């Protein structure tokens, strides 16, 4: 798990330990206006690929869940203003018994916590 604040340049969100399995990233825009957040994914030894681009107004939050990751992969994010967008990452346990992992999904929430939008 990692906790921090996004910068206006791509910042690695995963901790120093290698991750193997899905990861969730939770975001909260604590102020300073609307921020566009760009997520990128880099497979081990590969090049950056844009995963998702989202917009968060002041006090809105969201989560990008079930990001597939293997050891050595990197997930990065950046905010347009480079301030006020806080993040938490969390490793997700793989389902047991050969169950399928749900697809990656973005879930956005309004300032009051109501579900605002949903997309893959």
C-alpha positions, 0 to 999 in steps of 0.5 A: 500500500502507498499513500501520497499526493499526485504531482503534475508529472507522472509519479509511480503509485506502487511501493518499492515491493514488487506487486503481483496481482491486481491493484486498486487506486483511490483518489480524492480531490481535496480542493484547488479546482478541477483536476484531470488525472492521467493513469499510465501503465508500464509492463516490465521492460515495456513502454508507457501506455495510457490506462485511463484519463478522468476528471475530478472536481473539488471534493470529488473522489474516485477509484480505478479498481482491478488494475492488472499488475505483474511483478516489475510493472509500474502504474503511474498517475499525474494531476493537471495542477499537481496539487490537492489530489490525494491517492491510496493504492491497495493490493487486491487479493486474487479470487480463490478456486480459479474464479475470474478477476473482474475487469478494470473499472473506474468509479467516480463519486460526487462531493456528497459520495453519490455514484457519479459515473462508471466506466471501463 
